Amino acid sequence: MAVQRRYPQELRRRAARLVLDARDEAGGRRGVCTRVGQQLGVPPDTLRGRVHRAEINEGARPGTTADEHAQLVALEREVRELRRANAIVKAASRLSSRRSSTAH
């Protein structure tokens, strides 16, 4: 079941873009999230986190991008599945070797 978000994706993108543009124009960071947040009805801390994530995704700030995170999650899932499959093969191999040694 999909998680229902309080703010639509488009509003979140637009709000982050407005903050980044306002920072570029004003040349400062103080109060921009609060001002834009009040205009759009978004809490400043929520907006600050969204802007932080947007800066990481754009490469302006160090960190793991959303695409890299999704890739890591997929790779971790694959590793778990492969480890499970490996455990099954090892168990089957042990069982098979026990049966062959008792048959002789």
DSSP file (Angstrom, degrees, kcal/mol; ACC not computed):
  #  RESIDUE AA STRUCTURE BP1 BP2  ACC     N-H-->O    O-->H-N    N-H-->O    O-->H-N    TCO  KAPPA ALPHA  PHI   PSI    X-CA   Y-CA   Z-CA
    1    1 A M              0   0    0      0, 0.0     2,-0.1     0, 0.0     0, 0.0   0.000 360.0 360.0 360.0 132.7    0.0    0.0    0.0
    2    2 A A        -     0   0    0      1,-0.1     2,-0.4     0, 0.0     0, 0.0  -0.412 360.0-116.3 -73.0 143.3    1.4    3.4   -1.0
    3    3 A V        -     0   0    0     -2,-0.1     2,-0.6     1,-0.0    -1,-0.1  -0.654  24.6-132.8 -79.7 129.6    2.2    5.9    1.8
    4    4 A Q        -     0   0    0     -2,-0.4     2,-0.3     2,-0.0    -1,-0.0  -0.743  22.4-149.6 -85.7 124.8    0.1    9.0    1.5
    5    5 A R        -     0   0    0     -2,-0.6     4,-0.0     1,-0.1    -1,-0.0  -0.660  14.7-135.4 -96.6 149.9    2.3   12.1    1.9
    6    6 A R  S    S+     0   0    0     -2,-0.3    -1,-0.1     1,-0.1    -2,-0.0   0.877  94.1  41.3 -70.7 -37.7    1.1   15.3    3.4
    7    7 A Y  S    S-     0   0    0     -3,-0.0    -1,-0.1     2,-0.0     5,-0.0  -0.939  91.7-116.6-115.1 131.3    2.7   17.5    0.6
    8    8 A P     >  -     0   0    0      0, 0.0     4,-2.0     0, 0.0     3,-0.2  -0.251  27.0-114.5 -62.1 153.0    2.5   16.5   -3.1
    9    9 A Q  H  > S+     0   0    0      1,-0.2     4,-2.4     2,-0.2     5,-0.2   0.878 115.5  54.5 -56.3 -42.0    5.9   15.8   -4.8
   10   10 A E  H  > S+     0   0    0      1,-0.2     4,-2.6     2,-0.2    -1,-0.2   0.895 107.2  49.9 -63.6 -40.4    5.5   18.7   -7.1
   11   11 A L  H  > S+     0   0    0     -3,-0.2     4,-2.6     2,-0.2    -1,-0.2   0.901 110.8  50.4 -64.6 -40.1    5.0   21.1   -4.1
   12   12 A R  H  X S+     0   0    0     -4,-2.0     4,-2.1     2,-0.2    -2,-0.2   0.916 112.7  45.8 -64.5 -43.2    8.1   19.8   -2.4
   13   13 A R  H  X S+     0   0    0     -4,-2.4     4,-2.4     2,-0.2    -2,-0.2   0.936 114.8  47.2 -63.3 -46.3   10.2   20.2   -5.6
   14   14 A R  H  X S+     0   0    0     -4,-2.6     4,-2.5     1,-0.2    -2,-0.2   0.899 111.1  51.2 -64.8 -41.4    8.9   23.7   -6.2
   15   15 A A  H  X S+     0   0    0     -4,-2.6     4,-2.2     2,-0.2    -1,-0.2   0.919 111.2  47.8 -62.4 -44.7    9.4   24.8   -2.6
   16   16 A A  H  X S+     0   0    0     -4,-2.1     4,-2.5     1,-0.2    -1,-0.2   0.913 112.0  50.1 -62.8 -42.1   13.0   23.5   -2.6
   17   17 A R  H  X S+     0   0    0     -4,-2.4     4,-2.6     1,-0.2    -2,-0.2   0.901 109.2  51.9 -63.3 -41.1   13.6   25.3   -5.9
   18   18 A L  H  X S+     0   0    0     -4,-2.5     4,-2.6     2,-0.2    -1,-0.2   0.910 110.7  47.9 -61.9 -42.6   12.2   28.5   -4.5
   19   19 A V  H  X S+     0   0    0     -4,-2.2     4,-2.4     2,-0.2    -2,-0.2   0.937 112.7  47.9 -64.0 -46.3   14.4   28.4   -1.5
   20   20 A L  H  X S+     0   0    0     -4,-2.5     4,-1.9     1,-0.2    -2,-0.2   0.908 114.1  46.8 -62.9 -41.4   17.5   27.7   -3.6
   21   21 A D  H  X S+     0   0    0     -4,-2.6     4,-2.3     2,-0.2    -1,-0.2   0.906 111.8  50.7 -65.8 -41.5   16.7   30.5   -6.0
   22   22 A A  H  X S+     0   0    0     -4,-2.6     4,-2.8     1,-0.2     6,-0.3   0.874 108.9  52.1 -64.9 -36.9   16.0   32.9   -3.1
   23   23 A R  H  X S+     0   0    0     -4,-2.4     4,-2.1     2,-0.2     5,-0.3   0.913 109.9  49.0 -63.8 -42.0   19.3   32.0   -1.5
   24   24 A D  H  < S+     0   0    0     -4,-1.9    -2,-0.2     2,-0.2    -1,-0.2   0.914 115.6  43.2 -64.0 -42.8   21.1   32.8   -4.8
   25   25 A E  H  < S+     0   0    0     -4,-2.3    -2,-0.2     1,-0.2    -1,-0.2   0.931 120.7  38.8 -69.5 -46.6   19.3   36.1   -5.2
   26   26 A A  H  < S-     0   0    0     -4,-2.8    -2,-0.2     2,-0.2    -1,-0.2   0.747  96.5-138.5 -78.8 -23.8   19.7   37.3   -1.6
   27   27 A G  S  < S+     0   0    0     -4,-2.1     2,-0.3    -5,-0.3    -3,-0.1   0.537  71.6  83.1  77.9   5.3   23.2   35.9   -1.2
   28   28 A G        -     0   0    0     -6,-0.3    -1,-0.3    -5,-0.3    -2,-0.2  -0.870  65.3-146.1-136.7 170.3   22.4   34.6    2.3
   29   29 A R    >>  +     0   0    0     -2,-0.3     3,-1.1    -3,-0.1     4,-0.5   0.633  60.3 112.3-109.8 -19.8   20.8   31.6    3.9
   30   30 A R  T 34 S-     0   0    0      1,-0.2    -2,-0.1     2,-0.1     0, 0.0  -0.358  91.4  -7.5 -67.9 126.9   19.2   33.1    7.0
   31   31 A G  T 3> S+     0   0    0     -2,-0.2     4,-2.5     1,-0.1    -1,-0.2   0.360  95.8 113.6  79.9  -5.7   15.4   33.1    7.1
   32   32 A V  H <> S+     0   0    0     -3,-1.1     4,-2.7     2,-0.2     5,-0.3   0.939  79.3  45.8 -67.3 -45.9   14.9   31.9    3.5
   33   33 A C  H  X S+     0   0    0     -4,-0.5     4,-2.4     1,-0.2    -1,-0.2   0.894 114.6  49.2 -63.1 -39.5   13.3   28.6    4.6
   34   34 A T  H  > S+     0   0    0      2,-0.2     4,-2.3     3,-0.2    -2,-0.2   0.936 113.4  45.7 -65.0 -46.1   11.1   30.3    7.1
   35   35 A R  H  X S+     0   0    0     -4,-2.5     4,-1.8     2,-0.2    -2,-0.2   0.943 117.9  41.3 -63.9 -49.7    9.9   32.9    4.7
   36   36 A V  H  X S+     0   0    0     -4,-2.7     4,-2.0     1,-0.2     6,-0.2   0.897 113.4  55.2 -66.9 -39.1    9.2   30.5    1.8
   37   37 A G  H  X>S+     0   0    0     -4,-2.4     5,-2.4    -5,-0.3     4,-1.5   0.901 107.7  48.7 -59.9 -42.3    7.7   28.0    4.2
   38   38 A Q  H  <5S+     0   0    0     -4,-2.3    -1,-0.2     1,-0.2    -2,-0.2   0.890 110.3  51.8 -64.7 -39.2    5.2   30.6    5.5
   39   39 A Q  H  <5S+     0   0    0     -4,-1.8    -1,-0.2     1,-0.2    -2,-0.2   0.866 120.3  33.5 -64.6 -36.5    4.3   31.5    2.0
   40   40 A L  H  <5S-     0   0    0     -4,-2.0    -1,-0.2     2,-0.2    -2,-0.2   0.532 109.6-115.2 -99.5  -7.7    3.6   27.9    1.0
   41   41 A G  T  <5S+     0   0    0     -4,-1.5    -3,-0.2     1,-0.3    -4,-0.1   0.819  71.2 132.9  77.1  31.2    2.3   26.6    4.4
   42   42 A V      < -     0   0    0     -5,-2.4    -1,-0.3    -6,-0.2    -2,-0.2  -0.951  63.7-109.1-115.2 132.8    5.2   24.2    4.9
   43   43 A P     >  -     0   0    0      0, 0.0     4,-2.2     0, 0.0     3,-0.3  -0.327  26.6-125.9 -58.6 140.0    7.0   24.0    8.2
   44   44 A P  H  > S+     0   0    0      0, 0.0     4,-2.8     0, 0.0     5,-0.2   0.854 108.3  53.4 -59.2 -37.2   10.6   25.5    7.9
   45   45 A D  H  > S+     0   0    0      2,-0.2     4,-2.1     1,-0.2     5,-0.2   0.894 108.9  49.3 -66.6 -38.0   12.3   22.4    9.3
   46   46 A T  H  > S+     0   0    0     -3,-0.3     4,-1.9     2,-0.2    -1,-0.2   0.928 114.1  45.8 -62.5 -44.9   10.5   20.2    6.7
   47   47 A L  H  X S+     0   0    0     -4,-2.2     4,-2.6     1,-0.2    -2,-0.2   0.885 109.1  55.3 -66.7 -39.3   11.5   22.6    4.0
   48   48 A R  H  X S+     0   0    0     -4,-2.8     4,-2.3     1,-0.2    -1,-0.2   0.905 109.2  47.6 -60.8 -42.0   15.1   22.8    5.3
   49   49 A G  H  X S+     0   0    0     -4,-2.1     4,-2.3     2,-0.2    -1,-0.2   0.886 111.2  50.6 -66.1 -38.5   15.4   19.0    5.1
   50   50 A R  H  X S+     0   0    0     -4,-1.9     4,-2.2     2,-0.2    -2,-0.2   0.896 111.3  48.0 -66.0 -40.1   14.0   19.0    1.6
   51   51 A V  H  X S+     0   0    0     -4,-2.6     4,-2.5     2,-0.2    -2,-0.2   0.903 109.9  53.0 -66.7 -41.2   16.5   21.6    0.4
   52   52 A H  H  X S+     0   0    0     -4,-2.3     4,-1.8     1,-0.2    -2,-0.2   0.928 110.9  46.7 -57.9 -46.5   19.3   19.7    2.0
   53   53 A R  H  X S+     0   0    0     -4,-2.3     4,-2.5     1,-0.2    -1,-0.2   0.888 110.8  52.5 -64.1 -39.9   18.3   16.6    0.1
   54   54 A A  H  X S+     0   0    0     -4,-2.2     4,-1.9     1,-0.2     6,-0.2   0.891 107.8  51.5 -64.1 -39.6   18.0   18.6   -3.1
   55   55 A E  H  X>S+     0   0    0     -4,-2.5     5,-1.9     2,-0.2     6,-1.2   0.884 110.5  48.8 -65.0 -37.9   21.5   20.0   -2.7
   56   56 A I  H ><5S+     0   0    0     -4,-1.8     3,-0.9     4,-0.2    -2,-0.2   0.931 110.9  49.8 -65.6 -45.1   22.8   16.4   -2.2
   57   57 A N  H 3<5S+     0   0    0     -4,-2.5    -2,-0.2     1,-0.3    -1,-0.2   0.823 111.1  49.7 -64.6 -30.6   21.0   15.2   -5.3
   58   58 A E  H 3<5S-     0   0    0     -4,-1.9    -1,-0.3    -5,-0.2    -2,-0.2   0.603 115.0-116.3 -82.7 -11.7   22.4   18.1   -7.4
   59   59 A G  T <<5S+     0   0    0     -3,-0.9    -3,-0.2    -4,-0.7    -2,-0.1   0.533  85.1 117.1  88.7   6.6   25.9   17.4   -6.2
   60   60 A A  S   <S+     0   0    0     -5,-1.9    -4,-0.2    -6,-0.2    -5,-0.1   0.645  78.9  36.0 -79.0 -14.9   26.2   20.8   -4.4
   61   61 A R  S    S-     0   0    0     -6,-1.2    -2,-0.2    -5,-0.1    -1,-0.1  -0.988  92.9-106.0-138.1 142.9   26.6   19.0   -1.0
   62   62 A P        +     0   0    0      0, 0.0     2,-0.3     0, 0.0    -6,-0.1  -0.399  68.9  86.8 -70.2 148.8   28.4   15.7   -0.1
   63   63 A G  S    S-     0   0    0     -7,-0.1     2,-0.6    -2,-0.1    -2,-0.1  -0.860  80.7 -54.0 150.0 178.6   26.2   12.7    0.6
   64   64 A T        -     0   0    0     -2,-0.3    -7,-0.1     4,-0.0    -8,-0.1  -0.766  53.4-136.5 -89.4 122.3   24.4    9.8   -0.9
   65   65 A T     >  -     0   0    0     -2,-0.6     4,-2.5    -9,-0.1     5,-0.2  -0.226  24.4-106.7 -72.1 166.9   22.0   10.8   -3.7
   66   66 A A  H  > S+     0   0    0      1,-0.2     4,-2.4     2,-0.2     5,-0.2   0.887 121.5  50.5 -62.3 -39.3   18.5    9.4   -4.0
   67   67 A D  H  > S+     0   0    0      2,-0.2     4,-2.2     1,-0.2    -1,-0.2   0.918 111.0  47.8 -65.5 -42.9   19.5    7.3   -7.0
   68   68 A E  H  > S+     0   0    0      2,-0.2     4,-2.5     1,-0.2    -2,-0.2   0.895 111.3  51.7 -63.9 -39.5   22.6    5.9   -5.1
   69   69 A H  H  X S+     0   0    0     -4,-2.5     4,-2.5     2,-0.2    -2,-0.2   0.929 109.5  49.0 -62.6 -45.2   20.4    5.1   -2.1
   70   70 A A  H  X S+     0   0    0     -4,-2.4     4,-2.2     1,-0.2    -1,-0.2   0.897 111.7  49.8 -61.6 -39.6   17.9    3.2   -4.3
   71   71 A Q  H  X S+     0   0    0     -4,-2.2     4,-2.5     2,-0.2    -1,-0.2   0.906 110.1  50.3 -66.2 -41.3   20.7    1.3   -5.9
   72   72 A L  H  X S+     0   0    0     -4,-2.5     4,-2.7     2,-0.2    -2,-0.2   0.910 109.7  50.7 -62.3 -42.3   22.2    0.4   -2.5
   73   73 A V  H  X S+     0   0    0     -4,-2.5     4,-2.2     1,-0.2    -1,-0.2   0.921 111.5  48.1 -61.2 -44.0   18.9   -0.8   -1.2
   74   74 A A  H  X S+     0   0    0     -4,-2.2     4,-2.2     1,-0.2    -2,-0.2   0.907 112.6  48.2 -64.2 -41.6   18.5   -3.0   -4.3
   75   75 A L  H  X S+     0   0    0     -4,-2.5     4,-2.4     2,-0.2    -2,-0.2   0.894 110.6  51.0 -67.1 -39.7   22.0   -4.4   -3.9
   76   76 A E  H  X S+     0   0    0     -4,-2.7     4,-2.2     2,-0.2    -1,-0.2   0.894 110.0  50.5 -63.7 -38.7   21.4   -5.2   -0.2
   77   77 A R  H  X S+     0   0    0     -4,-2.2     4,-2.2    -5,-0.2    -2,-0.2   0.916 110.5  49.7 -63.1 -43.1   18.2   -7.0   -1.1
   78   78 A E  H  X S+     0   0    0     -4,-2.2     4,-2.5     1,-0.2    -2,-0.2   0.898 109.0  51.8 -63.7 -40.9   20.1   -9.0   -3.7
   79   79 A V  H  X S+     0   0    0     -4,-2.4     4,-2.5     2,-0.2    -1,-0.2   0.919 109.0  50.7 -62.0 -43.7   22.8   -9.9   -1.2
   80   80 A R  H  X S+     0   0    0     -4,-2.2     4,-2.3     1,-0.2    -2,-0.2   0.927 111.7  47.7 -59.6 -44.5   20.2  -11.1    1.3
   81   81 A E  H  X S+     0   0    0     -4,-2.2     4,-2.5     1,-0.2    -2,-0.2   0.908 112.4  48.9 -63.7 -41.7   18.5  -13.3   -1.3
   82   82 A L  H  X S+     0   0    0     -4,-2.5     4,-2.5     2,-0.2    -1,-0.2   0.880 110.1  51.1 -66.8 -37.4   21.9  -14.7   -2.5
   83   83 A R  H  X S+     0   0    0     -4,-2.5     4,-2.4     2,-0.2    -1,-0.2   0.906 110.7  49.2 -65.7 -40.3   22.9  -15.5    1.1
   84   84 A R  H  X S+     0   0    0     -4,-2.3     4,-2.1     2,-0.2    -2,-0.2   0.939 112.5  47.5 -61.7 -46.1   19.6  -17.3    1.7
   85   85 A A  H  X S+     0   0    0     -4,-2.5     4,-2.3     1,-0.2    -2,-0.2   0.894 111.3  51.7 -62.3 -39.5   20.0  -19.3   -1.5
   86   86 A N  H  X S+     0   0    0     -4,-2.5     4,-2.6     1,-0.2    -1,-0.2   0.907 108.0  51.2 -63.2 -42.7   23.6  -20.1   -0.5
   87   87 A A  H  X S+     0   0    0     -4,-2.4     4,-2.4     1,-0.2    -1,-0.2   0.889 110.0  50.2 -62.7 -39.3   22.4  -21.4    2.9
   88   88 A I  H  X S+     0   0    0     -4,-2.1     4,-2.4     2,-0.2    -2,-0.2   0.919 111.3  48.0 -64.8 -43.7   19.9  -23.6    1.2
   89   89 A V  H  X S+     0   0    0     -4,-2.3     4,-2.4     2,-0.2    -2,-0.2   0.910 112.2  49.5 -64.6 -42.0   22.5  -25.1   -1.2
   90   90 A K  H  X S+     0   0    0     -4,-2.6     4,-2.5     2,-0.2    -2,-0.2   0.915 111.9  48.3 -63.1 -42.3   24.9  -25.7    1.7
   91   91 A A  H  X S+     0   0    0     -4,-2.4     4,-2.4     1,-0.2    -2,-0.2   0.909 112.6  48.4 -64.4 -41.7   22.2  -27.4    3.7
   92   92 A A  H  X S+     0   0    0     -4,-2.4     4,-2.5     2,-0.2    -1,-0.2   0.882 110.7  51.8 -65.4 -37.8   21.2  -29.5    0.8
   93   93 A S  H  X S+     0   0    0     -4,-2.4     4,-2.5     2,-0.2    -2,-0.2   0.919 110.6  47.3 -65.4 -43.9   24.8  -30.4    0.2
   94   94 A R  H  X S+     0   0    0     -4,-2.5     4,-2.2     2,-0.2    -2,-0.2   0.919 113.3  48.5 -63.2 -43.1   25.3  -31.5    3.8
   95   95 A L  H  X S+     0   0    0     -4,-2.4     4,-2.1     1,-0.2    -2,-0.2   0.905 111.9  49.6 -62.9 -41.8   22.1  -33.5    3.7
   96   96 A S  H  X S+     0   0    0     -4,-2.5     4,-2.1     1,-0.2    -2,-0.2   0.897 110.5  49.5 -65.3 -40.8   23.2  -35.2    0.4
   97   97 A S  H  X S+     0   0    0     -4,-2.5     4,-1.8     1,-0.2    -1,-0.2   0.868 110.1  51.7 -68.9 -34.2   26.7  -36.0    1.8
   98   98 A R  H  X S+     0   0    0     -4,-2.2     4,-1.9     2,-0.2    -2,-0.2   0.917 110.1  48.7 -65.6 -42.5   25.1  -37.6    4.9
   99   99 A R  H  X S+     0   0    0     -4,-2.1     4,-1.2     1,-0.2    -2,-0.2   0.904 111.8  48.4 -64.9 -40.2   22.8  -39.7    2.9
  100  100 A S  H  X S+     0   0    0     -4,-2.1     4,-0.6     1,-0.2    -1,-0.2   0.852 111.3  50.1 -70.7 -32.0   25.6  -40.9    0.6
  101  101 A S  H  < S+     0   0    0     -4,-1.8     3,-0.2     1,-0.2    -1,-0.2   0.825 112.3  46.9 -76.1 -28.9   27.9  -41.8    3.6
  102  102 A T  H  < S+     0   0    0     -4,-1.9    -1,-0.2     1,-0.2    -2,-0.2   0.679 103.9  63.1 -82.9 -18.1   25.1  -43.8    5.4
  103  103 A A  H  <        0   0    0     -4,-1.2    -1,-0.2     1,-0.2    -2,-0.2   0.735 360.0 360.0 -78.0 -21.6   24.2  -45.7    2.2
  104  104 A H     <        0   0    0     -4,-0.6    -1,-0.2    -3,-0.2    -2,-0.1   0.475 360.0 360.0 -84.6 360.0   27.7  -47.3    2.0
